[in-house]
Amino acid sequence: MMNRKKALIAKALFLLAFVIIWEIVAKRNVFGSNSQIVFPTIETIAKAFVRNFKVGYAGISLWKYILNSMELLLIGLFLGIFLAFVFSAISMINPTFYEIYNMLVSICDLLPGVALLPVVIIIFGIHRSVIVFLVIHSVIWPMSRNLLDGFHSFPQIYIEAGMNIGLRGKSLLTGVYLPATTAYILSGLKVGWARAWRGLLSAEMIFGIASSPGIGLFINQMRTNLNNAEVYATLIVIIIIGVIVQYGIIDTIEKHTIKKWGMSK
Amino acid sequence: MSKTILSVRNLNKVYQDDKSVILENVNLDVEEREFLTILGPSGCGKTTLLRCIAGFEDYTGTVTTDGKVTKDPDVDRFMVFQDFNQLFPWKTVKKNIQYPLRIQGLKDKDELERIANETIASVGLKGYENYYPYQLSGGMKQRVAIAKALALKSKIILMDEPFAALDAMTRTRLQKELLNISKKTDCTFMFVTHNIQEAIILGTRILVFGDGGKILVDEKNPLAKPVSPSSEGYGEFWDRLHSALYQSDN
């Protein structure tokens, strides 16, 4: 492996080269008369970035769209994770429940949330709860899969060591099962969050909810209006949010748990 | 006369899978503060006996600890496993020792601190309080496991070949330390091993198991502590245990 400094320089040089090539393509109108639409210059994208937040769309700043999306995402994530914990915990106590739930997780895990949209819209109508439902669907199955696998794969000696010091039932669950499966929980969180984030944007792009417009709706409106610089600028915002969650939140949790405990390199 | 701290009566253990009999009608009394070492060939059921006493296995018969019939795991019988993984990797050395005390209802912070520091010092790990298990060597992890038992003031410490996976030098050092610890505490020890020398060095009483947990030898250790291979009578005692052990193997 490269040392950190060298790797950092290589990455920075790559990004710089990318931006320069982009700028050359944009300035030279390589794609003919419509080239500016496909490849707006960096300055245009930068201006659009600022305009997204200052002016926004339909008189609403992009901030508001982001907040709306985040609100639904967080509600869904929280409920999905909570339900995954509850059902996985019951599975550990009741073998019949485990068999059925394990089957359900295997089936539903393969079902993309967006494919469920037609059914969900028929049930809920075009409403915020559709998005929340989709986020729950995105997170609950990978999270449950990881919890169920995790509960069965940590060294069983932890359980005996736990019982030896007087842990039983609920205290054994919180004192041994949960900390012992932290690596699995985090990996479930990563998959769950990534799926939820994609599912949320897809759903918002397929149908925007006027009462709660989100980032997906915003980017779709920009596309409809051929404001491609704004589309690129919004993509950058989406990437930034992803980076914050992945490196700012999930990696920080990892650093303070499984990495600190020597359970992950 | 010392009182009996542990008594095992008519203990039978049959494995569910293949109906094989592991322990057959085992009867055993252990006196308070005794250091009982158990020798036996592989598969004789010595580990299973410890696991039954600790409450990790189903069995028929009774185990009585300090006058109470005990069936489930509890802190009065503390198991030190051979596996180095027995510490919780998400807790530091100190937290690994304090956590069981908290579970037992000890909330006083100063008291928790005092007990942890005292037991950590007694197993020679001063300075390692805030280390995580992955930062410790195998021998150090086993010391922490012993410290847990000491902190909990378990009546009986069950040790299942705790030093078997250690190198010879660390093993000798830990034997010496365990001997010192055992002299200072009121705990009773049951120590399973394959190693005759280890059994003689540590034990005040030595058992040799044959198949099915049949007790072939049950003797007080005639040698005065500390025992070394140059102690008078060592060779003779070693030979006796050795021939019992290998006779049981045939």
Interface residues (C-beta under 8 A of the other chain):
Chain A: P155 I157 Y158 E160 A161 M163 N164 I165 G166 L167 S171 G175 V176 P179 A180 T182 T257 K260 W261 G262 M263
Chain B: A54 G55 F56 D72 P73 D74 V75 F78 M79 F81 D83 N85 Q86 L87 F88 P89 W90 Y99 P100 I103 Q104 Y132 P133 Y134 Q135 K148 L152
